[in-house]
Amino acid sequence: MTLTMTTAEKRGYQQICGENGLMMVVACDQRGGMRKVLADTPEAQAAIDNAALGVVKGDIVRHLANKASCVLLDAVCAVPDVVDDGTLARDTGLLVGLDASGWDTDANGYRNSILTPGITARRVRELGGTGAKLMVYLRPDRPEANDHNIRIIRDCVADFAAEDVLLVVEILTYRLEDETEAEYAAAFPGLIVDCARIALELGSKVLKLPYPGKAEACARITELCRGVPWAVLSAGVDHETFVGQVATAMENGASGVIAGRALWKDCISLDRAVSADRLERIASARLREIQGILDGHAARG
């Protein structure tokens, strides 16, 4: 059975979509990954504190995300500051990330996702969020790997349903220690399809998924979703690669894009003048190109 959104969830979903009815969300909730973009060495990365990272994220909002339908930010170093200081535009939706940076590993080498303490559905509302995003790792082919993370999804879905706040569920997968890169690549499309299936069975109403590798897998996800919208994420690939992935995903039923590093990874700096210039010139042009793809599909739809 496919769950339908409540009135409040529908309103939240409208607000993270553009006028074309499709999601165009700029993701900058990364912390560890963003530090790696900003500095080359572990020592230099560790020296970038949350306040400095918050400034970088604020500039991404100011010079890029305010041109999109929504921004995805963390509550550690970005929210509520961008709301309180007026950086976030009134017409740009706000998704608040629930997941902490990184993951734990259990005795068998499986990844256990971690949540940021205290960020509940009610707290998301208090922070000015339109909704929230939860990310967990799954290996659908190894049921013993998933108990912890499935419990997180189930609990968060229940919490957000009780508060009637929109929740976007992101599922990532990962290569196992006893798996070659070739084996993982071959399994990847099926893993992502099965990740979507599990998330839907647990009550997810909006999905954020990696590009599953081929058109057939995109179509299979859309078939499984039965009207539940899903957005494709960029996973740090270069912009040109991502544009092709977006086109294929949209042709096969995706409902939009939630993109981070493909837009801004070579455009941010601790030098704010450099960030402002590159975000306005380079990242914004990339955003417009992706928006054009979405507009084309909205027009045909």
C-alpha positions as MATLAB code, in Angstrom:
seq = 'MTLTMTTAEKRGYQQICGENGLMMVVACDQRGGMRKVLADTPEAQAAIDNAALGVVKGDIVRHLANKASCVLLDAVCAVPDVVDDGTLARDTGLLVGLDASGWDTDANGYRNSILTPGITARRVRELGGTGAKLMVYLRPDRPEANDHNIRIIRDCVADFAAEDVLLVVEILTYRLEDETEAEYAAAFPGLIVDCARIALELGSKVLKLPYPGKAEACARITELCRGVPWAVLSAGVDHETFVGQVATAMENGASGVIAGRALWKDCISLDRAVSADRLERIASARLREIQGILDGHAARG';
ca = [
       0.000    0.000    0.000;
       1.298    3.449   -0.926;
       0.898    6.066    1.781;
      -0.412    9.466    0.764;
       0.754   12.764    2.193;
      -1.361   14.621    4.718;
      -2.424   18.172    3.965;
       0.496   19.561    5.995;
       2.963   17.241    4.257;
       1.600   18.224    0.854;
       2.071   21.878    1.745;
       5.640   21.175    2.842;
       6.307   19.277   -0.363;
       4.925   22.154   -2.448;
       7.338   24.479   -0.677;
      10.428   22.385   -1.466;
       9.407   22.260   -5.134;
       9.638   25.024   -7.691;
       6.809   26.532   -9.704;
       7.190   23.571  -12.067;
       6.158   21.199   -9.267;
       9.559   19.471   -9.143;
      12.206   19.403   -6.417;
      15.314   21.518   -6.983;
      17.076   21.339   -3.646;
      20.625   22.536   -3.037;
      22.224   20.226   -0.469;
      24.838   21.701    1.842;
      24.282   19.739    5.042;
      27.682   18.052    4.638;
      30.258   18.641    7.354;
      33.169   16.221    7.012;
      32.793   16.152    3.243;
      32.723   19.937    3.039;
      35.831   20.245    5.193;
      37.633   17.927    2.749;
      36.683   20.258   -0.094;
      37.931   23.313    1.800;
      41.281   21.951    3.003;
      43.795   19.372    1.777;
      45.156   17.876    4.997;
      43.429   16.301    8.012;
      45.039   18.919   10.237;
      43.727   21.799    8.138;
      40.305   20.199    7.949;
      40.158   19.793   11.733;
      41.005   23.475   12.114;
      37.771   24.476   10.348;
      35.337   24.807   13.240;
      31.562   24.768   13.014;
      31.353   28.559   13.016;
      33.667   28.822    9.993;
      31.757   26.081    8.226;
      28.535   27.923    8.980;
      29.870   31.005    7.201;
      30.650   28.932    4.100;
      27.178   27.416    4.169;
      25.625   30.846    4.579;
      27.423   31.980    1.433;
      26.148   28.924   -0.461;
      22.634   29.917    0.568;
      23.152   33.581   -0.316;
      24.785   33.091   -3.710;
      23.282   29.790   -4.896;
      20.508   28.117   -2.923;
      18.256   31.182   -2.835;
      17.934   30.677   -6.612;
      16.554   27.158   -6.050;
      13.268   25.963   -4.605;
      14.845   24.682   -1.383;
      18.062   24.246    0.553;
      19.113   21.303    2.729;
      21.151   22.338    5.775;
      22.329   20.823    9.037;
      21.357   22.032   12.489;
      24.938   21.878   13.764;
      26.498   24.913   12.091;
      23.943   26.418    9.681;
      20.464   26.454   11.201;
      18.877   28.537   12.650;
      21.471   31.179   11.770;
      20.491   31.516    8.093;
      16.884   32.066    9.174;
      17.598   34.403   12.065;
      20.001   36.635   10.131;
      17.776   36.816    7.043;
      20.183   35.035    4.689;
      17.598   32.469    3.585;
      15.138   33.941    1.096;
      11.476   33.885    2.077;
      10.552   31.826   -0.998;
      13.248   29.173   -0.530;
      12.195   26.092    1.416;
      14.355   24.644    4.182;
      15.019   20.973    4.827;
      16.910   20.251    8.040;
      19.253   17.259    8.043;
      18.771   14.775   10.886;
      21.890   12.668   10.318;
      25.206   13.275   12.015;
      28.442   13.384   10.056;
      29.958    9.948    9.399;
      28.825    6.568   10.692;
      29.642    3.871   13.228;
      30.817    0.404   12.180;
      29.618   -2.719   13.966;
      31.624   -5.875   14.711;
      30.826   -7.288   11.270;
      31.918   -4.170    9.372;
      28.394   -2.964    8.622;
      27.606    0.747    8.806;
      25.322    2.060   11.533;
      23.931    5.513   10.819;
      24.095    8.240   13.480;
      21.596   11.021   14.177;
      22.329   14.544   15.372;
      21.183   14.624   19.017;
      18.002   16.512   19.768;
      16.810   17.130   16.214;
      13.257   15.810   16.328;
      10.269   16.731   14.193;
       9.200   19.310   16.743;
      12.702   20.801   16.835;
      12.738   21.014   13.021;
       9.579   23.099   13.208;
      11.146   25.305   15.898;
      14.174   25.863   13.649;
      11.943   27.165   10.858;
      12.216   24.044    8.752;
       9.798   23.234    5.959;
      10.647   19.605    6.620;
      13.588   17.338    7.310;
      15.891   14.863    5.610;
      17.006   11.580    7.131;
      19.915    9.611    5.649;
      20.673    6.000    6.494;
      22.830    3.254    4.985;
      21.370   -0.067    3.874;
      22.639   -3.310    2.343;
      19.377   -4.955    1.278;
      21.201   -8.163    0.315;
      22.501   -8.557    3.882;
      19.466   -8.390    6.194;
      21.672   -8.740    9.276;
      23.342   -5.444    8.349;
      20.222   -3.329    8.582;
      18.436   -3.761   11.919;
      19.858   -0.597   13.496;
      19.226    1.582   10.458;
      15.756    0.219    9.763;
      14.867    1.039   13.351;
      16.047    4.623   12.784;
      13.850    4.972    9.681;
      10.824    3.501   11.441;
      11.240    5.734   14.500;
      11.792    8.923   12.480;
       8.854    8.207   10.175;
       6.655    7.756   13.257;
       7.963   10.926   14.925;
       7.385   13.089   11.856;
       3.958   11.567   11.245;
       2.951   12.357   14.828;
       4.006   15.998   14.371;
       2.679   16.141   10.771;
       6.003   17.420    9.372;
       7.381   16.456    5.957;
      10.237   13.929    6.018;
      12.471   13.110    3.057;
      14.201    9.741    3.462;
      17.604    9.300    1.823;
      19.083    5.827    1.436;
      22.717    5.183    0.574;
      24.482    1.872    0.155;
      28.161    0.934    0.412;
      30.778   -1.583   -0.627;
      31.530   -4.387    1.831;
      35.029   -5.343    2.913;
      34.806   -8.731    1.187;
      33.422   -7.265   -2.050;
      35.480   -6.158   -5.045;
      34.768   -2.869   -6.785;
      33.558   -4.792   -9.839;
      31.180   -6.901   -7.747;
      29.822   -3.805   -6.031;
      29.334   -1.965   -9.326;
      27.428   -4.927  -10.753;
      25.189   -5.142   -7.689;
      24.641   -1.383   -7.320;
      21.512   -0.861   -9.478;
      19.671   -3.688   -7.756;
      20.800   -2.499   -4.331;
      19.378    0.984   -4.911;
      16.084   -0.423   -6.180;
      15.840   -2.602   -3.077;
      16.812    0.342   -0.836;
      13.852    2.239   -2.269;
      11.577   -0.742   -1.666;
      12.593   -0.983    2.002;
      12.152    2.757    2.573;
       8.697    2.649    1.030;
       7.693   -0.380    3.110;
       8.695    1.609    6.216;
       6.327    4.443    5.305;
       8.555    6.956    3.497;
       6.570    9.518    1.501;
       9.442   11.294   -0.311;
      12.730    9.611   -1.267;
      16.230   10.871   -2.032;
      18.311    8.262   -3.850;
      21.622    7.900   -5.675;
      21.446    7.566   -9.444;
      21.049    3.780   -9.733;
      23.315    3.368  -12.734;
      20.903    2.871  -15.598;
      17.544    3.897  -16.983;
      15.905    0.548  -16.252;
      16.664    0.856  -12.553;
      15.223    4.393  -12.495;
      12.038    3.097  -14.111;
      11.846    0.257  -11.603;
      12.135    2.713   -8.692;
       9.328    4.823  -10.160;
       7.193    1.710  -10.544;
       7.795    0.735   -6.921;
       7.046    4.281   -5.719;
       3.545    4.278   -7.231;
       3.278    8.046   -6.982;
       5.708    8.635   -4.115;
       8.128   11.313   -5.394;
      11.833   10.544   -5.534;
      14.759   12.877   -6.134;
      18.160   11.927   -7.493;
      21.256   13.026   -5.564;
      24.623   13.940   -7.055;
      26.981   11.839   -4.876;
      29.865   14.192   -5.654;
      30.183   13.374   -9.361;
      31.242   16.135  -11.747;
      28.549   18.425  -13.132;
      28.646   17.068  -16.688;
      28.134   13.501  -15.453;
      25.336   14.586  -13.145;
      23.491   16.424  -15.920;
      23.288   13.165  -17.851;
      22.113   11.291  -14.771;
      19.427   13.895  -14.076;
      18.150   13.671  -17.657;
      17.904    9.880  -17.488;
      16.291    9.891  -14.037;
      13.708   12.474  -15.094;
      12.933   10.574  -18.296;
      12.176    7.571  -16.118;
       9.919    9.119  -13.527;
      12.037   11.023  -10.983;
      10.443   14.075   -9.370;
      13.491   16.289   -9.121;
      16.979   16.775   -7.799;
      18.694   17.172   -4.437;
      22.256   18.124   -5.383;
      25.276   19.292   -3.426;
      28.883   18.826   -4.408;
      28.205   18.533   -8.148;
      27.049   22.141   -7.928;
      29.489   23.743   -5.519;
      32.482   21.508   -4.675;
      34.954   23.554   -6.761;
      33.261   26.869   -5.964;
      33.650   27.235   -2.201;
      36.567   28.630   -0.256;
      37.415   30.004    3.161;
      38.039   33.214    1.215;
      34.512   34.580    1.027;
      35.217   36.751   -1.993;
      36.341   33.694   -3.943;
      33.226   31.786   -2.876;
      30.925   34.629   -3.830;
      32.455   34.968   -7.278;
      32.514   31.265   -8.126;
      29.088   30.503   -6.667;
      27.549   33.339   -8.675;
      29.356   32.562  -11.939;
      29.934   28.807  -12.023;
      27.622   27.084   -9.545;
      24.639   29.254  -10.463;
      25.094   28.446  -14.157;
      25.093   24.736  -13.273;
      21.930   25.216  -11.256;
      20.242   26.940  -14.195;
      21.190   24.054  -16.487;
      19.623   21.510  -14.147;
      16.556   23.707  -13.685;
      16.225   23.782  -17.470;
      16.111   19.978  -17.585;
      13.422   19.950  -14.908;
      11.413   22.642  -16.691;
      11.524   20.589  -19.893;
      10.052   17.579  -18.151;
       7.442   19.658  -16.354;
       6.347   21.124  -19.678;
       5.991   17.669  -21.220;
       4.183   16.376  -18.156;
];
